[in-house]
Structure formats: structure tokens, C-alpha cells
């Protein structure tokens, strides 16, 4: 963190005490979402016309779908290498936490089928 303009001190080791959590600010979620959308567009992702929370990437044989709900993201692709590569790129811009295999998202239970499919309930 750098010192704020007009509040700079010659002592660069000074720590600022925040009286209110950054996450408590009203504009932070919108700024985070804007930064995410900008990063995704830079990576050649497109937003689905009828649902802005669904993003997709098509290039030759690679297809990636990315669904966003508040601060949760689901990444799906046929190839696990593309998911790993995308998450490593996004991890350079955002603090990510991989919660593993999808089991629950927006009040929907998800279970992997024997044939590789996904059952949603």
C-alpha cells in the first residue's frame, strides 16, 4: 500500500489505520467488478448478451465459460490446462481462492456423474 496523495509522510514505514473496512465502502464491489470485466475483456472474453455475469472465450479448439455471482466465479472448460492457465493469470490481478470441485453455487447443488456430466439440483 502506498501513502495517499496529500497525506504523504517522510517516514515511509508509517502504517495507516483504517477506521472503516475497505469492504464496507459502497463503491468497492462495483470497482472490483469493473476491474474484473476489464481484465476479462483484455483476455478476449466476451460478455453474454442477455446475462452480463456469463462470460465466454472461443479460440480455435479452446472454449472457456466463466460465470460470476457477487465474488464467486465458476470457470468451466473441456481442458483443465486452460482453467489452470486462466486462474494463474487472474491470480496476478486478484486474490483468488480455489474451492475445488463445484458442489454448490447460488442455491444449486452440483454432483459429478459417472460419465463426466454434471447433475444440477
JOLINGI-V453086 format. One record per residue. NEAR is the number of other C-alpha atoms within 8 Angstrom. Layout:
# JOLINGI-V453086
NEAR
NEAR
This chain:
# JOLINGI-V453086
2
3
8
6
5
4
6
7
7
4
5
6
4
6
4
4
4
5
4
6
7
6
7
7
8
6
6
10
8
7
8
8
8
8
8
8
8
8
8
10
9
7
6
7
11
9
10
10
5
4
7
8
9
11
12
12
11
9
6
4
5
11
10
13
12
11
10
10
8
4
5
6
8
9
9
8
11
7
7
7
6
10
12
8
8
8
8
8
8
9
9
7
6
6
6
6
4
4
5
4
4
9
7
8
8
5
5
8
9
12
9
8
8
5
4
6
7
8
8
7
5
